[in-house]
């Protein structure tokens, strides 16, 4: 993290302004980013562990692939309904209290997933989980705009997003261990213990966030006075620069065509992302390996993806060429997923190589995407616009798993055709990104004397 922060500073070691910038951003990053990453680690663990639980839950409850996909995806309908009001509340009451509330409620509801008994109870609890978690991710995206200048934002987003990748590296082996070791313990199935145990971290993090998180730079007593003054002034200067190009009111931002085109981009990446995440364990299990080995192999693509997202975020910030890096990430994702249909399940090693490439591109999309909308919006428009993009865009998280499940049922369990369908969406996203372009004036500020 230190290297990612330090490389963005301006000036030489003899330049006190450049040194102050580097020291301040580094201090903020080390204070806030680990906490935010742990929170997102918990979010992703509770969001996608249903895909691993399905290895035995489907048989126990008699779920079809389409029912699993629908139930997994309905999470995002609840998410969609609560996202915008949640982010507006966060902007009003502060991140510390609201993020702590989100962590507590989603942890409790995630634990209740252990006690579903049929398809409709599954749909209901997943819908409630979406309502509870709504606002966490866009709230953090907004929160980062309060603390990090635009020249650092893609890197910080990548560092934050890496927590999801870490959860996808650690989560599958841990999930496999829980499901096999605790199976039939105290009369509960392994998949039930999976939901119960993995719901504990967000409940604990609720207390940590409430005690440790700071809302705004002006409140950061853990910064030196000169660091607080510099950071507050820099963030105000960037807001003034954005508003000099165009100052969006909340209603105007929500109606703006560019915001809606960016929403389509985010929708496309979520179709491929969640369609793959929910069904990846089943793709790997089809290689003919055990549940424990499925957990280990499922983690492999995300080890590579962790490096890809940090690298892409760094290069995006360093060059300022936002659209090229975002579009290329989309196309790499599409290529990795789409080529699987030409390989076939009979070649598991080649399929894994293709999936690794696809996941690397997939996980590099979000860190290079969010600097685009956050560069154009400020104030309440930023809170509302970010929430709009994330809530509507995350409906792709409903379509992806549901579409994948329907295709598998219709084709007799063919994963390759389903992967090809997912691959089309990041291609659409890349085309939109290239057509939109990016106004670099939104991120340019004068060097301070």
C-alpha positions in Angstrom: 0.0 0.0 0.0 2.8 2.4 0.8 4.3 2.1 -2.7 0.9 2.7 -4.3 0.4 5.8 -2.2 3.9 7.2 -2.6 4.2 7.0 -6.3 1.4 9.5 -6.8 3.0 12.4 -4.9 4.3 15.5 -6.7 7.6 17.2 -6.1 11.0 16.2 -4.9 12.3 15.4 -1.4 13.2 19.1 -1.2 9.7 20.2 -2.1 7.8 20.7 1.2 4.4 20.7 -0.5 5.1 17.5 -2.3 6.4 15.9 0.9 3.4 17.0 2.8 1.1 15.5 0.2 2.8 12.2 0.3 2.9 12.0 4.1 -0.7 13.0 4.4 -2.1 10.6 1.8 0.1 7.8 3.2 -1.1 8.4 6.7 -4.8 8.5 5.6 -4.4 5.3 3.6 -2.8 3.3 6.4 -5.5 4.6 8.9 -8.6 4.0 6.8 -7.9 1.5 4.0 -7.4 -1.7 6.2 -10.6 -1.0 8.0 -12.6 -0.4 4.8 -11.0 -3.5 3.2 -12.0 -5.8 6.2 -15.6 -4.5 5.9 -15.7 -5.2 2.1 -14.1 -8.6 2.8 -17.1 -9.4 5.0 -19.5 -8.0 2.4 -18.2 -10.2 -0.4 -18.0 -13.3 1.8 -21.7 -13.0 2.8 -22.7 -12.0 -0.7 -21.3 -14.9 -2.8 -20.9 -17.8 -0.3 -24.3 -19.0 -1.5 -22.5 -20.2 -4.6 -20.4 -22.6 -2.5 -23.2 -23.6 -0.2 -25.2 -24.6 -3.3 -22.9 -27.6 -3.8 -24.9 -29.4 -1.1 -27.8 -27.0 -0.4 -29.3 -27.5 -3.8 -29.7 -31.2 -3.3 -31.0 -30.8 0.3 -33.7 -28.3 -0.6 -34.4 -29.5 -4.2 -33.3 -26.3 -6.0 -32.9 -26.2 -9.8 -30.1 -24.1 -11.3 -32.6 -21.4 -12.3 -34.0 -21.3 -8.7 -30.5 -20.9 -7.4 -29.7 -18.2 -9.9 -32.9 -16.4 -9.2 -32.5 -16.5 -5.4 -28.9 -15.4 -5.6 -29.7 -12.6 -7.9 -32.8 -11.3 -6.1 -30.4 -9.9 -3.5 -29.8 -7.1 -6.0 -33.5 -6.2 -6.2 -33.5 -5.4 -2.5 -30.1 -3.7 -3.0 -31.6 -1.6 -5.8 -34.6 -0.4 -3.7 -32.6 0.8 -0.7 -29.4 2.0 -2.3 -30.2 5.6 -3.2 -31.9 6.5 0.2 -29.1 4.7 2.0 -26.4 6.7 0.4 -28.2 10.0 0.9 -28.6 9.1 4.6 -24.9 8.3 4.8 -24.1 11.7 3.4 -26.3 13.3 6.0 -25.4 11.4 9.2 -21.9 10.4 8.4 -20.1 7.2 7.3 -19.2 6.0 10.8 -22.7 5.5 12.2 -24.3 4.4 8.9 -21.7 1.9 7.8 -21.8 0.3 11.4 -25.6 0.0 11.0 -25.2 -1.7 7.7 -22.7 -4.2 9.0 -24.8 -5.2 11.9 -28.1 -5.7 10.0 -26.6 -7.7 7.1 -24.6 -9.9 9.5 -27.8 -10.9 11.3 -29.8 -11.5 8.1 -27.0 -13.5 6.6 -26.9 -15.8 9.6 -30.7 -16.4 9.1 -30.0 -17.9 5.7 -28.9 -21.0 7.5 -32.6 -21.7 8.4 -34.3 -21.4 5.0 -36.5 -24.4 4.1 -37.7 -23.9 0.5 -37.3 -21.7 -2.5 -39.6 -18.9 -1.3 -37.8 -18.6 2.0 -34.5 -18.5 0.1 -35.8 -15.7 -2.1 -37.1 -13.8 0.9 -34.0 -13.9 2.9 -31.8 -13.0 0.0 -34.1 -10.0 -0.8 -33.8 -8.8 2.9 -30.0 -9.3 2.7 -29.9 -6.9 -0.3 -32.0 -4.3 1.6 -29.6 -4.6 4.6 -26.4 -4.3 2.7 -27.5 -1.6 0.4 -25.4 1.5 0.7 -22.2 -0.1 1.9 -20.3 -0.2 -1.4 -21.5 3.1 -2.8 -21.0 4.6 0.6 -17.4 3.6 0.6 -16.9 4.9 -3.0 -18.4 8.2 -1.8 -16.3 8.1 1.4 -13.1 7.8 -0.6 -13.9 11.0 -2.5 -13.9 12.8 0.9 -10.4 11.6 1.7 -8.3 11.0 -1.4 -7.5 13.5 -4.2 -8.5 12.3 -7.7 -4.9 11.5 -8.6 -5.0 8.7 -6.1 -8.5 7.5 -6.4 -8.2 4.7 -8.9 -5.4 3.2 -6.8 -7.3 3.5 -3.6 -10.4 2.0 -5.2 -8.2 -0.9 -6.4 -6.8 -1.4 -2.9 -10.3 -1.3 -1.4 -11.6 -3.7 -4.1 -8.8 -6.1 -3.5 -10.6 -7.1 -0.3 -13.3 -8.8 -2.5 -10.6 -10.7 -4.3 -8.9 -11.7 -1.0 -12.3 -13.0 0.2 -12.6 -15.0 -3.0 -9.1 -16.5 -2.4 -9.7 -17.3 1.3 -13.4 -17.8 1.2 -13.7 -21.0 -1.0 -11.1 -23.1 1.0 -12.6 -21.9 4.3 -16.2 -22.6 3.0 -15.1 -26.1 1.9 -13.6 -26.8 5.3 -16.7 -25.5 7.2 -19.1 -27.6 5.0 -17.1 -30.8 5.4 -15.8 -30.5 9.0 -19.1 -29.2 10.6 -21.5 -31.3 8.5 -24.1 -32.8 10.8 -22.7 -31.1 13.9 -25.5 -30.3 16.4 -28.0 -31.5 13.8 -27.1 -28.9 11.2 -25.9 -29.4 7.6 -22.5 -28.1 6.5 -24.0 -25.4 4.4 -26.0 -24.1 7.4 -22.8 -23.8 9.4 -21.3 -22.0 6.5 -23.9 -19.2 6.7 -23.8 -19.0 10.5 -20.0 -18.8 10.9 -19.4 -16.4 8.0 -22.0 -14.0 9.4 -20.0 -13.4 12.5 -17.3 -11.1 11.0 -19.6 -8.3 9.9 -21.3 -8.2 13.3 -17.9 -7.8 15.0 -16.8 -5.2 12.5 -19.9 -3.1 13.3 -18.3 -2.3 16.7 -14.8 -1.6 15.2 -16.2 0.7 12.5 -18.2 2.7 15.0 -15.2 3.2 17.3 -12.5 3.7 14.6 -13.8 5.4 11.5 -13.6 9.2 11.0 -16.2 11.0 8.9 -14.3 13.9 7.4 -10.6 15.2 7.2 -11.5 18.1 9.5 -12.3 15.6 12.2 -9.1 13.6 11.9 -7.3 14.3 15.2 -4.9 11.5 14.2 -3.5 13.8 11.4 -1.1 16.7 12.2 -2.7 20.1 12.0 -0.8 21.0 8.8 -1.9 17.6 7.2 -5.6 18.3 8.1 -5.3 21.8 6.6 -3.7 20.6 3.4 -6.1 17.8 2.8 -9.2 19.9 3.6 -8.0 22.6 1.2 -7.0 20.1 -1.5 -10.4 18.4 -1.5 -12.2 21.7 -1.5 -10.0 22.8 -4.5 -10.9 19.7 -6.4 -14.6 20.2 -5.7 -14.4 23.8 -6.9 -12.6 22.6 -10.1 -15.4 20.1 -10.8 -18.1 22.6 -10.2 -16.3 25.1 -12.4 -16.7 22.7 -15.4 -20.3 22.0 -14.3 -22.1 21.9 -11.0 -24.7 19.2 -10.9 -27.7 19.4 -8.5 -29.0 16.1 -7.3 -32.0 15.9 -9.6 -29.9 17.0 -12.6 -27.3 14.3 -11.9 -30.0 11.6 -11.7 -31.4 12.7 -15.1 -28.0 13.2 -16.8 -27.5 10.9 -19.9 -23.8 10.4 -19.1 -24.7 9.1 -15.6 -27.1 6.6 -17.2 -24.6 5.5 -19.9 -22.1 4.9 -17.1 -24.8 2.9 -15.3 -25.1 0.7 -18.4 -21.3 0.1 -18.2 -21.6 -0.9 -14.6 -24.6 -3.1 -15.3 -22.7 -5.0 -18.0 -19.7 -5.7 -15.7 -22.0 -6.9 -13.0 -23.8 -9.4 -15.3 -20.5 -11.1 -16.0 -19.1 -10.7 -12.5 -21.9 -12.2 -10.4 -22.9 -14.7 -13.0 -19.4 -16.1 -12.9 -18.9 -15.8 -9.1 -22.1 -17.7 -8.2 -21.5 -20.6 -10.6 -17.7 -20.8 -10.6 -17.7 -23.5 -7.9 -20.0 -25.6 -10.0 -17.8 -25.1 -13.1 -14.8 -26.2 -11.1 -16.6 -29.1 -9.5 -17.5 -30.3 -13.0 -13.8 -31.1 -13.5 -14.5 -34.2 -11.4 -12.7 -33.1 -8.2 -13.7 -33.2 -4.5 -15.5 -30.4 -2.6 -12.2 -29.6 -0.7 -10.2 -29.4 -3.9 -13.0 -27.3 -5.5 -12.5 -24.7 -2.8 -8.7 -24.5 -3.4 -9.0 -24.4 -7.2 -11.8 -21.8 -7.1 -9.4 -19.4 -5.4 -6.7 -19.6 -8.0 -8.1 -17.0 -10.5 -8.5 -14.4 -7.8 -4.8 -14.7 -6.8 -3.9 -13.4 -10.3 -6.8 -10.9 -10.2 -5.5 -9.2 -7.1 -2.3 -8.2 -8.9 -4.2 -7.2 -12.1 -6.6 -4.8 -10.3 -3.8 -3.1 -8.4 -1.7 -2.7 -11.5 -4.6 -1.4 -13.6 -5.5 1.1 -10.9 -2.0 2.3 -10.6 -1.5 2.7 -14.4 -4.9 4.5 -14.7 -3.9 7.0 -12.1 -0.3 7.4 -13.4 -1.4 8.1 -17.0 -4.8 9.7 -16.4 -6.0 7.6 -19.4 -9.2 6.4 -17.7 -11.1 5.1 -20.7 -8.3 3.0 -22.2 -7.7 1.1 -19.1 -11.3 0.6 -18.3 -12.2 -0.5 -21.9 -9.2 -2.9 -22.0 -10.2 -4.5 -18.7 -13.7 -5.1 -20.1 -12.3 -6.7 -23.3 -9.9 -8.9 -21.4 -12.7 -10.2 -19.3 -14.9 -10.9 -22.4 -12.0 -12.7 -24.1 -11.3 -14.9 -21.2 -14.9 -16.0 -20.7 -15.9 -16.2 -24.4 -13.0 -18.4 -25.5 -14.1 -21.2 -23.1 -16.7 -22.3 -25.6 -13.9 -23.2 -28.1 -12.0 -25.2 -25.5 -14.7 -27.4 -23.9 -14.9 -28.9 -20.4 -12.7 -31.8 -21.5 -9.7 -29.5 -21.2 -9.8 -28.4 -17.6 -6.3 -26.8 -17.6 -7.0 -24.6 -20.6 -10.4 -23.7 -19.1 -8.7 -22.6 -15.9 -6.2 -20.5 -17.9 -9.1 -18.8 -19.8 -11.0 -18.3 -16.5 -7.9 -16.7 -14.9 -7.6 -14.2 -17.8 -11.3 -13.5 -17.6 -11.3 -12.9 -13.9 -8.2 -10.7 -14.1 -10.0 -8.5 -16.6 -13.2 -8.6 -14.6 -11.7 -7.6 -11.3 -9.8 -4.7 -12.9 -13.0 -3.1 -14.2 -14.4 -1.5 -11.1 -11.3 0.3 -9.9 -10.9 1.9 -13.3 -14.6 2.7 -13.6 -15.4 4.7 -10.5 -13.0 7.6 -11.1 -15.2 8.5 -14.1 -18.4 9.3 -12.2 -16.7 10.6 -9.1 -14.7 13.1 -11.2 -17.9 14.8 -12.5 -20.1 14.8 -9.4 -19.8 16.5 -6.0 -21.9 17.0 -2.8 -25.4 15.5 -2.8 -25.1 14.9 -6.5 -22.2 12.6 -5.8 -24.0 10.7 -3.1 -27.1 10.3 -5.3 -25.3 9.7 -8.6 -22.9 7.0 -7.2 -25.9 5.3 -5.5 -27.9 5.4 -8.7 -25.1 3.9 -10.8 -24.4 1.2 -8.2 -28.0 0.3 -7.5 -29.2 0.1 -11.1 -25.9 -1.3 -12.3 -26.1 -4.0 -9.6 -29.3 -5.2 -11.2 -26.8 -6.9 -13.5 -26.0 -9.0 -10.4 -29.6 -10.3 -10.6 -29.6 -10.9 -14.4 -26.2 -12.6 -14.5 -26.9 -15.5 -12.1 -30.5 -15.9 -13.2 -29.5 -15.9 -16.9 -26.7 -18.4 -16.3 -29.0 -20.7 -14.4 -31.7 -20.6 -17.1 -29.1 -21.4 -19.8 -27.7 -24.3 -17.8 -31.1 -25.8 -17.3 -32.0 -25.3 -21.0 -28.8 -26.8 -22.3 -28.5 -29.7 -20.0 -25.9 -28.1 -17.8 -23.7 -26.6 -20.4 -21.4 -24.1 -18.6 -19.6 -23.0 -21.8 -22.6 -21.6 -23.5 -23.6 -19.7 -20.3 -20.1 -18.3 -20.1 -20.3 -17.0 -23.7 -23.6 -15.2 -22.8 -21.8 -13.5 -19.9 -18.9 -12.5 -22.1 -21.2 -10.3 -24.3 -21.9 -7.8 -21.6 -18.4 -6.5 -20.9 -18.0 -6.0 -24.7 -21.1 -3.8 -24.6 -19.5 -1.9 -21.6 -16.3 -1.4 -23.5 -18.1 0.1 -26.5 -20.0 2.5 -24.3 -16.8 3.6 -22.4 -14.9 4.3 -25.6 -17.9 6.3 -27.0 -18.2 8.4 -23.8 -14.6 9.3 -23.3 -13.4 11.3 -20.3 -13.0 15.1 -19.7 -9.6 15.4 -18.0 -10.3 18.9 -16.9 -12.5 17.4 -14.2 -9.4 16.0 -12.4 -6.8 18.7 -13.2 -5.8 21.1 -10.3 -3.1 23.6 -10.1 0.1 22.6 -8.4 0.2 24.3 -5.0 2.9 26.8 -4.3 
